[in-house]
Amino acid sequence: MIDIPQHSLNDGTKLPALGLGTWPMDDAEAEEAVAGAIGLGFRLVDTATNYRNETGVGRGVARAGVPREEIVLTTKLPGRHHGYEETLASFEESRRRLGVDYVDLYLIHWPLPRVGRFVDSWRAMIKLREDGLVRSIGVSNFTAEHLDRLEKETGVLPSVNQIELHPLFPQEELRAFHEAKGVRTESWSPLGRGSAILADPAVVSVAEAQGVTPGQVVLRWHLQLGAVPIPKSSSPLRQRANLDVFGFELGPAQMAAIAHRTHRRLGGDPEVHEEF
Ligand SMILES: NC(=O)c1ccc[n+]([C@@H]2O[C@H](COP(=O)([O-])OP(=O)(O)OC[C@H]3O[C@@H](n4cnc5c(N)ncnc54)[C@H](OP(=O)(O)O)[C@@H]3O)[C@@H](O)[C@H]2O)c1
C-alpha cells in the first residue's frame, strides 16, 4: 500500500498530499469507490452536500474499516444554506448523512458574492470548529478578494481553498496569494475531467520520457506545485495509478512544459457562478 505524504495546515492539522473526488458518483457508486480507494491507501475523501452522495461516502468510509482518525473526510456547504443559523443546520444534516461524529474539513462550496452571506457562514464554520464538530475549516472557489474579506471581518483565514486547477488553468496568481497567506491549495478537476489535457502532446511526451501515464504526469505536476489534487475515479485500476505518483520527479523544464500559456476554465467563474 502506498503511504501518502502529508501537509501541515495553518491550524496544525494534517492534510494528505492527494485525495479522492466523488462527483458525480451516486450513493451506491460512492460507497464502492470510497471503500476501495481507502483500501488502496487513499486517506483524503472529498464530497459535498450538492453531490447528493454523502450517505454513500459515509458508508464507504465505515466499510473500509480503517481507524476514523486516519481519514480526512471533507464535505461542503451548499449555496442555499448560506447564513449563520442555516450553516449550522446544514452541517448537522451533512454529519448525519455521513454517519460521523465530526467532519475533518468543512468548506463553503462557492462564495456567491451576489447573495453576500459568506461571511455569516464563515462565522458559523468558526463556531463549528470551536465546538469540535469540524477539525479544519476552509472554502472553495474563493478569490483573493473573498479571502481578504474573511480575514478582515473575522480574523480567521481558511486552512484550504479548493479551486479549479489543472494545466489548462494553472492559477499562478491565486496560488501565490495562498502561499503568502498560508492557505493550502486543493485542486478540483485536477485531470481536467479526463479531457484533452491527457492527450496534450507536451504531457504525453513527458509521460513517455518518465515511463508513466499522462494522468500520473499531471498529478505529479500538482504535487510539485504544492497543491493537493483530488482526482475522481470509480475504477480501481485508475485509482491505483492515481496514487502511484510518489516515485518519480518532474524536472523544471518538464514542469514548465505542462502548464498552458492560454488559461481556460472548465467550470464556473466564482464572481458570478451560483450553486444552490
Ligand atoms: N469545489 C468545487 O466546486 C468542485 C468542482 C468540481 C469538482 N470538485 C471535486 O473535485 C473532484 C475531481 O474533479 P472532477 O471529477 O471534475 O475531474 P477530474 O478528477 O479531473 O477527472 C475525473 C475524470 O477523469 C477520469 N480519470 C480519473 N483518473 C484517470 C486517469 N488516471 N486516466 C484517465 N482518466 C482518469 C475519471 O473517470 P473514471 O471514474 O472512469 O476513472 C473521470 O471521468 C470531483 O470529483 C469533486 O470531488 C469540486
The ligand as an SDF file (V2000), in Angstrom:
LIG
                    3D

 48 52  0  0  0  0  0  0  0  0999 V2000
  -15.2780   22.5960   -5.2980 N   0  0  0  0  0  0  0  0  0  0  0  0
  -15.8290   22.5390   -6.4770 C   0  0  0  0  0  0  0  0  0  0  0  0
  -16.5190   23.4620   -6.9100 O   0  0  0  0  0  0  0  0  0  0  0  0
  -15.6020   21.3230   -7.3230 C   0  0  0  0  0  0  0  0  0  0  0  0
  -15.9590   21.3520   -8.6760 C   0  0  0  0  0  0  0  0  0  0  0  0
  -15.7110   20.1870   -9.4250 C   0  0  0  0  0  0  0  0  0  0  0  0
  -15.1450   19.0680   -8.8190 C   0  0  0  0  0  0  0  0  0  0  0  0
  -14.8460   19.0880   -7.4840 N   0  0  0  0  0  0  0  0  0  0  0  0
  -14.2360   17.9110   -6.8050 C   0  0  0  0  0  0  0  0  0  0  0  0
  -13.0460   17.5740   -7.4920 O   0  0  0  0  0  0  0  0  0  0  0  0
  -13.0920   16.2030   -7.8690 C   0  0  0  0  0  0  0  0  0  0  0  0
  -12.2880   15.9680   -9.1320 C   0  0  0  0  0  0  0  0  0  0  0  0
  -12.7570   16.7730  -10.1950 O   0  0  0  0  0  0  0  0  0  0  0  0
  -13.5290   16.1740  -11.4790 P   0  0  0  0  0  0  0  0  0  0  0  0
  -14.2020   14.9150  -11.1140 O   0  0  0  0  0  0  0  0  0  0  0  0
  -14.3280   17.2940  -12.0330 O   0  0  0  0  0  0  0  0  0  0  0  0
  -12.3740   15.9150  -12.5340 O   0  0  0  0  0  0  0  0  0  0  0  0
  -11.0230   15.0320  -12.6030 P   0  0  0  0  0  0  0  0  0  0  0  0
  -10.7530   14.3730  -11.3280 O   0  0  0  0  0  0  0  0  0  0  0  0
  -10.0190   15.9240  -13.2080 O   0  0  0  0  0  0  0  0  0  0  0  0
  -11.3940   13.9450  -13.7100 O   0  0  0  0  0  0  0  0  0  0  0  0
  -12.2760   12.8820  -13.4660 C   0  0  0  0  0  0  0  0  0  0  0  0
  -12.4640   12.1090  -14.7650 C   0  0  0  0  0  0  0  0  0  0  0  0
  -11.2080   11.5880  -15.1940 O   0  0  0  0  0  0  0  0  0  0  0  0
  -11.2650   10.1610  -15.2600 C   0  0  0  0  0  0  0  0  0  0  0  0
   -9.9870    9.6620  -14.7270 N   0  0  0  0  0  0  0  0  0  0  0  0
   -9.6200    9.5360  -13.4320 C   0  0  0  0  0  0  0  0  0  0  0  0
   -8.3500    9.0950  -13.3240 N   0  0  0  0  0  0  0  0  0  0  0  0
   -7.8990    8.9490  -14.5920 C   0  0  0  0  0  0  0  0  0  0  0  0
   -6.6570    8.5370  -15.1390 C   0  0  0  0  0  0  0  0  0  0  0  0
   -5.6350    8.1810  -14.3560 N   0  0  0  0  0  0  0  0  0  0  0  0
   -6.5500    8.4920  -16.5040 N   0  0  0  0  0  0  0  0  0  0  0  0
   -7.5930    8.8360  -17.2830 C   0  0  0  0  0  0  0  0  0  0  0  0
   -8.7760    9.2450  -16.8290 N   0  0  0  0  0  0  0  0  0  0  0  0
   -8.9340    9.3150  -15.4880 C   0  0  0  0  0  0  0  0  0  0  0  0
  -12.4610    9.7420  -14.4470 C   0  0  0  0  0  0  0  0  0  0  0  0
  -13.0790    8.5860  -14.9600 O   0  0  0  0  0  0  0  0  0  0  0  0
  -13.1690    7.1650  -14.1580 P   0  0  0  0  0  0  0  0  0  0  0  0
  -14.0060    7.4080  -12.9320 O   0  0  0  0  0  0  0  0  0  0  0  0
  -13.8370    6.2720  -15.1360 O   0  0  0  0  0  0  0  0  0  0  0  0
  -11.7610    6.7710  -13.8400 O   0  0  0  0  0  0  0  0  0  0  0  0
  -13.4070   10.9540  -14.6240 C   0  0  0  0  0  0  0  0  0  0  0  0
  -14.1130   10.8490  -15.8330 O   0  0  0  0  0  0  0  0  0  0  0  0
  -14.6010   15.9300   -8.0120 C   0  0  0  0  0  0  0  0  0  0  0  0
  -14.8850   14.5600   -8.0400 O   0  0  0  0  0  0  0  0  0  0  0  0
  -15.1250   16.6660   -6.8120 C   0  0  0  0  0  0  0  0  0  0  0  0
  -14.9100   15.8860   -5.6420 O   0  0  0  0  0  0  0  0  0  0  0  0
  -15.0520   20.2090   -6.7340 C   0  0  0  0  0  0  0  0  0  0  0  0
  1  2  1  0
  2  3  2  0
  2  4  1  0
  4  5  1  0
  4 48  2  0
  5  6  2  0
  6  7  1  0
  7  8  2  0
  8  9  1  0
  8 48  1  0
  9 10  1  0
  9 46  1  0
 10 11  1  0
 11 12  1  0
 11 44  1  0
 12 13  1  0
 13 14  1  0
 14 15  2  0
 14 16  1  0
 14 17  1  0
 17 18  1  0
 18 19  2  0
 18 20  1  0
 18 21  1  0
 21 22  1  0
 22 23  1  0
 23 24  1  0
 23 42  1  0
 24 25  1  0
 25 26  1  0
 25 36  1  0
 26 27  1  0
 26 35  1  0
 27 28  2  0
 28 29  1  0
 29 30  1  0
 29 35  2  0
 30 31  1  0
 30 32  2  0
 32 33  1  0
 33 34  2  0
 34 35  1  0
 36 37  1  0
 36 42  1  0
 37 38  1  0
 38 39  2  0
 38 40  1  0
 38 41  1  0
 42 43  1  0
 44 45  1  0
 44 46  1  0
 46 47  1  0
M  CHG  2   8   1  16  -1
M  END
$$$$
